[in-house]
Amino acid sequence: MTAATVLGCSPAALAATQVEPRARLSFEERYDDDFRLAGGVPAGGAPTAAQPTGQLMSKLSPRIGLDAKDPSLKLESFYAADLLVRHGSGRVSLDHRGGLSVNKLLSRRLKVEVSGSIFRVTDPTSLPRESVARSNQPVLYGMSRLYVTNKLSRRVDVGAGYGFEGVKVLEQGTLGGLPAGFVHTPYLEAWLRTTRRLSLGVEYRYQAFLFGDSLDQAHGAFGALRYRLGRHTTTTLRGGPVAFMGQDGTRGLLPRVKLELLHERGTFDMGLVLGHDLVGASGFSNTLWADYAGLTFNKHFSNRFRLYGAASFFRNGKAPNEDAFSVNVGENVSQGYALSAGFTFEVNRYVSMQAAVDRIAQVGMGDVAAGVNLNRNVAAVRLHMTAW
């Protein structure tokens, strides 16, 4: 309700707003061989004979939220706590997650989208972005997005946006108390619908990367193409040069490329993303170049049974281009991948069950804390109970 008021709802609109509280409790039993969660690893990242090769864990996750909607507004918010008990080592940890998203139609042509989330986690691999704070330390991570779009005509849309990421390694130790890292990304874009299937776009983007007292900057100008391959499939391609300016005097140009493919059709959804770009807020350094790829899919066999899977890969190094296009990368590049699959069965509208397996691996050694094993395998079963 507060967000709706801030975004300019009239008293009449507020009277029609539906407010719905949400509450869910999840219980998980898992086998996890992540040695970081077991209490550390020796130098070299290999377990000793006295160390377990894995352990069973229990996780309890209460989640509450408040949603609101009317013909011009959709608001969703939540807070969740994750209590993780490790049966092998006896360690207990408590993580926190929260998020808010608001979509508001200010007029028939003007739309505002706001979203944000914050995580305080013991396990950095549970974050929504890979390669963040690759260590055995708890992490505070946040991200937000603001986007305003306006229809100038039936064929032309213009938009302005701002993105933010921030990360902070919370505990000192072998990391030496690293500073917080931030990325600020304002941008402008315009789209022209040339046909029913094809839209062409242009974009300008500025990036400010901060890590302690270090400030790196980048300017980018891009062209974009969006094409509907069919009623349910859309592909978007963006590309152009990025001019990088490091505080230490480093200068350079690098290409930005991003390909997205989205398929949504009834019982089957799939998303694919590939790209090369500049990123920050990694937890250990300021600006990095990054190659990334991701694939997700959902297959609904019935109203109750769903199969899902995901695969992702990342590779990064020092900006703007150090070893970016080299095959033999040595120790200057970090890379890793993640694989996951599972199924969900809905008993009824209030109860669902889930089984999942995950494989996460850190292949390279660049920008990684010494002595930390970054490979893990997870098998989990979950029970979700929704009160309302």
C-alpha positions in Angstrom: 0.0 0.0 0.0 2.8 2.4 0.8 4.6 1.8 -2.4 1.3 2.2 -4.3 0.7 5.6 -2.6 4.3 6.7 -3.4 3.7 5.8 -7.0 0.7 8.1 -7.3 -2.4 6.1 -6.7 -5.6 8.0 -6.3 -8.0 7.3 -3.3 -10.4 5.6 -5.6 -7.6 3.4 -7.0 -6.5 2.5 -3.4 -10.0 1.5 -2.5 -9.9 -1.1 -5.3 -6.4 -2.4 -4.4 -6.3 -6.0 -3.3 -3.8 -6.7 -0.5 -2.8 -10.3 0.2 -0.5 -11.5 2.9 1.7 -14.5 2.1 3.2 -17.2 4.4 5.2 -20.3 3.6 7.3 -22.8 5.5 9.9 -24.9 3.8 11.8 -27.9 5.2 14.8 -29.4 3.5 17.1 -32.4 4.0 20.3 -32.4 2.0 23.6 -34.1 1.5 26.3 -31.6 0.8 30.0 -32.1 0.4 31.0 -28.4 0.5 34.0 -28.4 2.8 33.6 -24.6 3.4 30.3 -25.3 5.2 31.9 -28.1 7.1 34.3 -25.7 8.9 37.2 -25.0 6.5 39.8 -26.8 4.4 43.5 -27.1 4.7 46.0 -25.4 2.4 45.6 -26.7 -1.1 41.9 -27.2 -0.9 42.0 -31.0 -0.3 40.3 -32.7 2.6 42.4 -34.6 5.2 41.6 -38.1 6.4 40.0 -36.7 9.5 37.6 -34.5 7.5 34.3 -35.9 6.3 33.8 -36.1 2.6 30.3 -34.6 3.1 27.5 -34.4 5.6 23.7 -34.3 6.0 22.1 -31.0 6.7 18.7 -29.8 7.6 17.3 -26.4 6.6 14.2 -24.7 7.9 13.0 -21.6 5.9 10.0 -19.5 7.0 8.9 -16.9 4.5 6.4 -14.1 4.8 5.3 -11.5 2.2 2.8 -9.0 1.3 1.3 -8.6 -2.2 -0.9 -5.8 -3.6 -2.5 -5.4 -7.0 -5.1 -3.4 -8.9 -5.6 -2.8 -12.6 -2.5 -0.5 -12.7 -0.4 -1.9 -9.9 1.4 -5.2 -9.1 3.5 -5.3 -5.9 5.3 -8.3 -4.4 7.4 -8.4 -1.3 9.0 -11.0 0.9 11.4 -11.8 3.8 12.8 -15.2 4.4 15.1 -16.7 7.0 17.2 -19.9 6.4 18.2 -21.9 9.5 20.8 -24.5 8.4 21.9 -27.2 10.8 24.9 -29.4 9.8 24.6 -32.8 11.4 28.3 -33.8 10.8 30.0 -30.8 12.3 27.2 -29.5 14.6 27.5 -26.0 13.1 24.4 -23.9 12.8 23.9 -20.8 10.6 21.1 -18.3 10.0 20.8 -16.5 6.6 18.4 -13.8 5.6 16.8 -12.9 2.2 14.4 -10.1 1.3 13.0 -8.6 -1.9 10.5 -6.1 -3.3 9.2 -5.6 -6.9 6.7 -3.0 -8.1 5.2 -2.6 -11.6 3.0 0.6 -11.9 1.2 2.0 -14.9 1.2 5.7 -14.4 -0.8 6.3 -17.7 -1.6 4.4 -20.8 1.9 5.1 -22.1 4.1 5.5 -19.0 5.2 2.5 -16.9 7.5 2.3 -13.9 9.3 -0.9 -12.8 11.2 -1.1 -9.5 12.8 -4.2 -8.0 15.4 -4.9 -5.3 16.7 -7.7 -3.2 19.2 -8.2 -0.4 21.0 -11.3 0.9 23.0 -12.0 4.0 24.3 -15.6 3.4 26.9 -18.0 4.8 27.2 -19.7 1.5 28.0 -17.4 -1.4 27.0 -20.0 -4.0 23.4 -19.5 -2.9 23.4 -15.9 -4.4 21.6 -15.2 -7.6 24.9 -14.4 -9.4 27.8 -16.8 -9.9 31.4 -15.9 -9.1 30.4 -13.5 -6.3 32.8 -13.5 -3.3 34.4 -16.8 -3.9 35.5 -17.6 -0.4 34.5 -19.4 2.8 33.2 -16.1 4.4 29.7 -14.8 4.9 28.6 -12.2 2.3 26.2 -9.3 2.3 24.9 -8.8 -1.3 22.3 -6.5 -2.8 20.9 -5.6 -6.2 18.2 -3.2 -7.4 16.8 -2.0 -10.7 14.7 1.0 -11.7 13.2 1.3 -15.3 10.8 3.8 -16.8 9.4 3.3 -20.2 7.2 5.6 -22.3 5.4 5.0 -25.6 6.1 8.0 -27.8 4.0 6.5 -30.6 2.6 3.1 -31.8 6.0 2.2 -33.1 8.5 4.0 -30.8 9.3 3.3 -27.1 12.0 5.1 -25.0 13.3 4.0 -21.7 15.6 5.1 -18.9 17.0 2.8 -16.2 19.4 2.4 -13.3 21.0 -0.8 -12.0 22.9 -1.3 -8.7 24.9 -4.2 -7.3 26.9 -4.3 -4.0 28.8 -6.9 -2.2 30.7 -7.1 1.1 32.7 -9.9 2.6 31.6 -9.7 6.3 34.3 -11.6 8.3 38.0 -10.8 8.5 40.7 -13.5 8.5 42.8 -14.7 5.6 41.0 -12.1 3.4 42.4 -9.2 5.4 39.1 -7.3 5.7 38.3 -6.6 2.1 36.3 -3.4 1.3 32.8 -3.3 -0.2 32.4 -3.3 -3.9 29.6 -1.5 -5.9 28.5 -1.0 -9.5 26.2 1.8 -10.6 24.7 1.5 -14.1 22.4 4.2 -15.5 21.3 3.8 -19.1 19.1 5.1 -21.9 17.5 3.2 -24.7 15.0 3.5 -27.6 13.1 0.9 -29.6 11.6 1.2 -33.1 9.1 -1.5 -34.2 9.8 -1.9 -37.9 7.5 -4.9 -38.5 5.2 -7.0 -36.4 8.2 -9.3 -35.7 11.2 -7.0 -35.8 12.3 -4.2 -33.5 15.5 -2.2 -33.7 17.1 -0.4 -30.7 19.9 1.8 -29.6 21.4 2.1 -26.0 23.9 4.2 -24.1 25.2 2.9 -20.8 27.5 4.3 -18.1 29.1 2.1 -15.5 30.9 3.2 -12.3 32.8 0.4 -10.5 33.9 1.1 -6.9 36.0 -1.1 -4.7 37.3 0.7 -1.6 38.9 3.9 -2.8 39.3 2.7 -6.4 36.9 4.0 -9.1 36.8 2.5 -12.6 34.5 3.8 -15.3 33.1 2.6 -18.6 31.0 4.1 -21.4 29.2 1.9 -23.9 27.1 2.5 -27.1 25.1 -0.4 -28.5 22.8 -1.5 -31.2 20.0 -4.0 -30.5 17.7 -6.3 -32.4 14.6 -8.1 -31.2 12.9 -10.6 -33.4 9.9 -12.8 -32.8 10.7 -16.2 -34.2 7.2 -17.3 -33.5 4.2 -16.6 -31.3 6.0 -18.0 -28.3 9.7 -17.4 -29.0 11.7 -14.2 -29.0 15.4 -13.5 -29.4 17.2 -10.3 -28.5 20.8 -9.4 -29.6 22.8 -6.5 -28.2 26.3 -5.4 -29.2 28.8 -2.6 -29.4 32.0 -1.2 -28.0 32.8 -0.4 -24.4 35.4 2.2 -23.5 37.1 1.3 -20.1 39.0 3.8 -17.9 40.7 2.5 -14.8 41.8 4.6 -11.9 45.3 3.2 -12.2 45.6 4.6 -15.8 44.5 1.5 -17.6 42.6 2.2 -20.8 41.0 0.0 -23.4 38.1 -1.0 -25.6 36.3 -4.3 -25.4 33.2 -5.6 -27.2 29.9 -6.2 -25.4 27.8 -8.9 -26.8 24.6 -10.3 -25.3 22.2 -12.9 -26.9 18.9 -13.8 -25.2 16.4 -16.4 -26.4 13.1 -16.9 -24.6 10.5 -19.5 -25.3 7.2 -19.6 -23.4 4.5 -22.0 -24.5 2.0 -23.5 -22.1 3.7 -26.6 -20.7 7.3 -25.7 -21.7 9.4 -22.7 -20.9 13.1 -22.2 -21.9 15.6 -19.3 -21.5 19.1 -19.0 -23.0 21.6 -16.2 -22.5 25.2 -15.8 -23.8 27.4 -12.8 -23.4 30.7 -10.9 -22.9 30.8 -7.8 -20.8 32.3 -5.8 -17.9 31.2 -6.7 -14.4 32.0 -5.6 -10.8 31.0 -6.3 -7.2 32.9 -9.6 -7.2 34.0 -9.3 -3.6 37.8 -9.5 -4.3 38.6 -6.9 -6.9 37.1 -4.0 -8.8 36.3 -4.5 -12.5 36.5 -7.7 -14.5 35.7 -8.8 -18.0 33.3 -11.7 -18.1 32.1 -14.4 -20.4 28.8 -16.0 -19.3 26.2 -18.4 -20.5 23.1 -19.8 -19.0 20.2 -22.2 -19.9 17.0 -22.9 -17.9 13.9 -24.9 -18.7 10.7 -25.9 -17.1 8.5 -28.8 -18.4 5.0 -29.2 -17.0 3.8 -32.8 -17.4 0.5 -32.0 -15.6 -1.0 -29.4 -13.4 0.9 -31.0 -10.5 4.1 -32.4 -11.8 7.0 -30.2 -13.2 10.5 -31.0 -14.2 13.2 -28.3 -14.3 16.9 -27.9 -15.1 19.6 -25.3 -15.4 23.2 -25.0 -16.6 25.5 -22.0 -16.4 29.1 -21.1 -17.1 31.3 -18.1 -16.3 34.8 -17.0 -17.1 36.4 -13.7 -16.1 39.7 -11.8 -15.6 41.2 -8.4 -15.2 39.6 -5.6 -17.2 39.6 -4.6 -19.9 41.0 -7.6 -21.8 43.8 -9.4 -19.9 43.7 -13.0 -21.3 40.1 -12.5 -22.5 40.7 -14.0 -25.9 43.6 -16.4 -25.0 43.2 -20.2 -24.9 46.0 -20.7 -22.4 44.9 -18.5 -19.6 47.1 -19.8 -16.7 46.3 -18.3 -13.3 44.9 -15.0 -14.6 41.4 -16.2 -15.3 38.7 -17.7 -13.1 36.0 -19.9 -14.5 33.4 -22.3 -13.3 30.1 -23.9 -14.0 26.9 -25.1 -12.3 24.4 -27.8 -13.2 21.1 -28.5 -11.5 18.0 -30.5 -12.1 14.9 -31.5 -10.2 11.2 -32.1 -10.1 8.3 -30.6 -8.2 5.0 -32.4 -7.3 2.1 -30.3 -6.0 0.0 -32.3 -3.6 -2.6 -29.5 -3.4 -2.6 -25.7 -3.5 -1.0 -25.6 0.0 1.6 -28.5 -0.1 4.3 -29.3 -2.6 7.3 -31.6 -2.6 10.6 -31.2 -4.5 13.8 -33.2 -5.2 16.9 -31.7 -6.7 20.6 -32.3 -7.4 23.3 -29.7 -8.0 26.9 -29.7 -9.1 28.9 -26.5 -8.7 32.6 -26.3 -9.8 35.3 -23.7 -9.8 37.6 -24.6 -12.7 40.1 -21.8 -12.7 42.3 -20.3 -9.9 42.4 -16.6 -10.6 40.9 -14.3 -8.0 40.2 -17.1 -5.6 41.1 -17.3 -1.9 44.0 -19.7 -1.3 43.1 -23.0 0.2 39.4 -23.0 -0.5 37.8 -25.9 -2.3 35.2 -24.5 -4.6 33.7 -27.8 -5.9 30.5 -29.3 -4.4 27.7 -31.7 -5.0 24.3 -31.4 -3.4 21.3 -33.7 -3.3 18.2 -32.4 -1.5 14.5 -33.1 -0.8 12.2 -30.3 0.2 8.7 -29.9 1.6 6.9 -26.6 1.0 3.8 -25.7 3.0 1.8 -22.5 2.2 -0.5 -21.1 4.8 -2.0 -18.4 2.5 
